[in-house]
Amino acid sequence: CHCGKAFSHRSMRERHVNMHLDLRPFGCPECRKRFKMKHHLTEHMKTHTGLRPYTCPACERRF
């Protein structure tokens, strides 16, 4: 990477380089969306289940 960042772990450097390259290796099996990070795919997958696991503390609406 040529942005000047330093990393103590190779995996962190690789993830950072992938962000610059705009690689999206994690694909949703339900639709055509792709993600840079696995946890983004995991969060996205919740949109296909119909479940609303998050509740707003102010209005109690579920998302």
N, C-alpha and C positions, 0 to 999 in steps of 0.2 A: 504494500500500500504506500502511496506517495503523499499522504496527507500529514505525515509527521507523528501520528499516534504510535505509542509503544505499548506492548502487551506482555504480560508475564506468562501467559499460557497460549500455546499454539492454537487451540480451539477458539479462543476469544479473537485472535487475529484473523483466523479464517472466516469467522462469522462477520467481522467488521469488513473484510475485503468483499464478501458476498453482498453486503449492503451497498457498497459502491458499484458493484457490477449489476445490481438489480436482478440477481438470480432469485427465482421463486420455485424452489424445489419441492414444496409441499402443496400437493393438489387435492382439492376436495373431490371425493368419489361421487358426491351427489350432484355437483354442478361443475362448471368449468373454472371456478375461481382458484387462484394459486397464491401462495403466501411465502414470504421470506423466512419466517420462523414458525416452528412447529406449534408453539403455543397460540399463535394467531389462528392457525388452522383449527386447533382444538376449540377455541372460542367461537369461531365461525360455524363449526359443526352444530353447535347448540341452536343455530337458527333453523336447522332442518328438523329438529325434534318436536317443535311446537311447545317445548317447555319454556317457562319463564323463571329462571332461578334467582333473579335479582329483584329485590323489592326496594323502592324508593323510600327512604326514611321520612321524607316530608309528606308525601301524598299516599304512600302505601301501594302505588301502582306497580305492577310487576312487569319486568322486562326480560 
